[in-house]
Amino acid sequence: MRIRTERLAQTIKKEVSEIIQFSLKDRRVGFVTVTDVTVTNDLSFAKIYINILDDEIKAKERFNNLKKAKGFIRSELAKKLTTYKVPQLIFIFDESLKKGNRIEEIIKNL
């Protein structure tokens, strides 16, 4: 990534985390962690990696509720960014923490 896209990705990560935590009124989303953000070179799409620490059924339900709030999150993000174009948001469920815990458990059992 270039410096501009990296800087924008970090800004989006910070702002989306704050929007979800403080501005989103839908309590069905619950506690959500933004783990990473990648932005395409033309700044048209932002992939936002989300981690939800809950059982699998509730996590998927919360993730779906978060995806439904995508329009609100993007409009709030537009108010905070100084760029001409606000990227489309793509939420991706990040399972790296769960996989890491599973690997740690397997190693522990050896």
N, C-alpha and C positions, 0 to 999 in steps of 0.2 A: 504494500500500500504506500501511496505517496504521503507526504507529511500532511497535506490538506485533508485527505480522506481520513487519516488516522486521527487528526485533531477533531474533525467533525464526528467521527465515531465515538470518541471519548465524551464529547459534549452531549451527544444523543444519549449515551449510556447514563450519564449523570441526570439529565433532564427527564428522561423517561422513568427512571427510578423514582425521582421526586414526584412526578405526576401520578404514578401509580400509588405511591405511599400517601400523598397529601391531597391530591385533587380528585382522584377517582372515588366517587360516592358509592359505587357498587361493592358492597361488603362480601358478595359471593366470590370475589376474586381472592380475598384474603391476603396472606403474606407471600409476596412474590419477590424473587431476587433476579435482577438483570445481571447475568454473568459475563456477557460479551456482546459487542456490536460490531458488525462489519458493514461497510458502505461500498457500493460499487463505484468504479472510477468516474462514471458520469453523474454520480450523486442522485440517481433516480430511485434506488432501492436501498433499504437498510435492513439487514437481517439482525433481529434482536433475539439473543439466546436467553431463555427464561428457565429458572430452576424453581421448583416448588417442592418444599419438604413436607410431604404428606403421604398418606397411603395412595396407591396407584389410581383408584377410582375417584377419590376426591381431587387428586392432582389434575387428572384429565378434565374433570368438571370445571375446576378453577381456570385451567388453561383455556377451555372453550369460552368461558365468560370473559376472560381477558381478550380473546380474539374478537368478541362481539363489541368490545369497547375501543377497538382500534381507531375508529373515526374520531372519537373524542380525544384520545391520546394524541393523534396526529394534529388535530386542530390546536390543542394546548401547546404542543411542541412548536408549531408554526409561530405562536406568539413569543416564544423564547429564543428561537434561532434568528440569526441575522442574515441567513442565506436567502437568495432569490427563490430557490426551489426547495421545497420540503420533500424529502424522499418518502416513497411508499414504505410502510412498515410491514415487515414479514416476521411474525413471531415463530420461533422454533423452540420446541421443548428440549432443553439441555439435560441429557441423562448422564453426563460425564461424572458427576458426583456419586450417583448411584452405582455406576460401573466401578469407580474407584473404591467405594466401600465394599463392593462384592469381591474385588481382587484382593483387597486387604484381608477380608474374612477368609478367603481361600488360602492365602499365604499363612495366616495365623493358624489355620487348621492343619497345615503341613507340619 
